[in-house]
């Protein structure tokens, strides 16, 4: 029986859940949870999505992701495929790790968003040692919300949800915890948790639009790095590797292209090579000060109405 199409909107906020197949722990050690969050960070840099809450348990994980104009399927495919490769290599196993595709539901209003964050943050209560102190669980964002732990990977935007409780940080934390203690997450549990919703959540969020073209990227790279279009197709030219890497990175990030699309677009590259160039482009943009605001520069120069 064919799978139904996933309900998606590039402007939406999503409740995401991933789960391992029944006989396998998704995270055997804390190092595995760290690795998964590192991959969330890596793909966040590529696709510029936002993370509003998370909790990683041994067999599954919950997230609230703001797609911010990107395709949620591309985001999750990248994260989960990379993690499965890491996991199978580390534990010398083969085959599927995740139970079917990831599950998602669109968050459709403020009340649901806040209740969902409470539900996610309450997950560690199933662990006996955290039943009465869920805020101490390292792999939940609750500790960051209430300022008892730092966001060591800097992946979380806690202010979006906490701003619903006012501008005073201390009072916002008090109000959030008051609702947290009185909340009943039962309506979010079970199969109803992932029932498709026919509406979308809208707010005053600024969405990063992705309707850019290859030509937009080429013009930008040409002016900033002094290379021409034909140079970007040269296969063996170390002098141009950095420019090609940034070009592929921006194509992946701002045009929302798959690796196959990029191969077809510029030619003379395999998908594995495109993947390597994208990772290199991410490293260059992340490590070199002159590229620190590269995406902002591009968006300012090529505004989409």
Long-range contacts (C-beta under 8 A, 24 or more apart in sequence): 3-101, 6-72, 6-73, 6-101, 6-104, 7-104, 7-105, 7-106, 7-196, 7-197, 7-198, 8-71, 8-72, 8-73, 8-104, 9-67, 9-106, 9-200, 10-67, 10-69, 10-70, 10-71, 10-207, 10-210, 11-67, 11-69, 11-200, 11-202, 11-207, 12-66, 12-67, 12-72, 12-106, 12-107, 12-200, 12-201, 13-52, 13-64, 13-65, 13-66, 13-67, 13-106, 13-107, 13-113, 13-201, 14-63, 14-64, 14-65, 14-66, 14-67, 14-72, 14-104, 14-105, 14-106, 14-107, 15-62, 15-63, 15-64, 15-104, 15-105, 15-107, 15-116, 15-120, 15-193, 15-194, 16-62, 16-63, 16-64, 16-65, 16-72, 16-76, 16-102, 16-103, 16-104, 17-60, 17-61, 17-62, 17-63, 17-102, 17-103, 17-104, 17-193, 17-194, 18-60, 18-61, 18-76, 18-80, 18-98, 18-102, 18-103, 19-59, 19-60, 19-98, 19-99, 19-103, 20-59, 20-60, 20-97, 20-98, 20-99, 21-96, 21-97, 21-98, 21-99, 22-99, 24-97, 25-58, 25-59, 26-57, 26-58, 26-59, 26-60, 26-61, 26-97, 26-98, 27-56, 27-57, 27-58, 27-61, 28-58, 28-91, 30-138, 30-139, 32-87, 32-90, 33-139, 35-83, 35-86, 36-61, 36-79, 36-83, 37-139, 37-153, 37-155, 38-153, 39-78, 39-79, 39-82, 39-83, 39-86, 40-79, 40-153, 40-155, 41-153, 41-154, 41-155, 42-82, 42-282, 43-75, 43-78, 43-79, 44-155, 45-282, 45-285, 45-286, 46-78, 46-249, 46-252, 46-253, 46-278, 46-282, 47-74, 47-75, 47-253, 48-208, 48-253, 48-295, 49-75, 50-157, 50-160, 51-141, 51-155, 51-156, 51-157, 52-113, 52-117, 52-156, 52-157, 52-158, 52-160, 52-161, 53-116, 53-117, 53-120, 53-121, 53-141, 53-145, 53-156, 53-158, 53-161, 54-120, 54-139, 54-140, 54-141, 54-156, 55-120, 55-121, 55-123, 55-124, 55-137, 55-139, 55-140, 55-141, 55-142, 56-139, 56-140, 57-123, 57-124, 57-126, 57-127, 57-139, 62-119, 62-120, 62-123, 63-120, 64-107, 64-113, 64-116, 64-117, 64-120, 66-157, 66-160, 66-205, 68-205, 68-207, 68-208, 69-207, 69-208, 69-209, 69-210, 70-208, 70-210, 70-256, 71-256, 72-104, 74-256, 74-258, 76-102, 76-104, 103-194, 104-194, 105-193, 105-194, 105-195, 105-196, 105-197, 106-196, 106-197, 106-199, 106-200, 106-201, 107-201, 108-197, 108-199, 108-200, 108-201, 109-201, 110-164, 110-201, 110-203, 112-201, 113-161, 113-164, 113-201, 114-161, 114-164, 114-179, 115-183, 115-185, 115-187, 115-188, 116-188, 117-161, 118-179, 118-180, 118-183, 118-185, 119-183, 119-185, 119-188, 119-189, 121-145, 121-180, 122-180, 122-183, 122-185, 145-173, 145-176, 146-173, 146-176, 146-177, 147-173, 160-205, 208-299, 209-304, 210-254, 210-255, 210-256, 211-304, 212-254, 212-255, 212-298, 212-302, 212-304, 213-255, 214-251, 214-255, 214-265, 214-266, 216-254, 216-298, 216-302, 217-247, 217-250, 217-251, 217-254, 217-255, 217-298, 218-247, 220-250, 220-297, 220-298, 220-301, 220-302, 221-246, 221-247, 221-250, 224-297, 232-266, 233-266, 233-267, 233-268, 235-268, 235-269, 241-277, 241-280, 242-280, 242-284, 244-277, 245-277, 245-278, 245-280, 245-281, 245-284, 246-281, 246-284, 246-285, 246-291, 246-294, 247-281, 248-274, 248-277, 248-278, 248-281, 249-277, 249-278, 249-280, 249-281, 249-282, 249-284, 249-285, 250-281, 250-294, 250-295, 250-298, 252-278, 253-295, 254-295, 254-298, 254-299
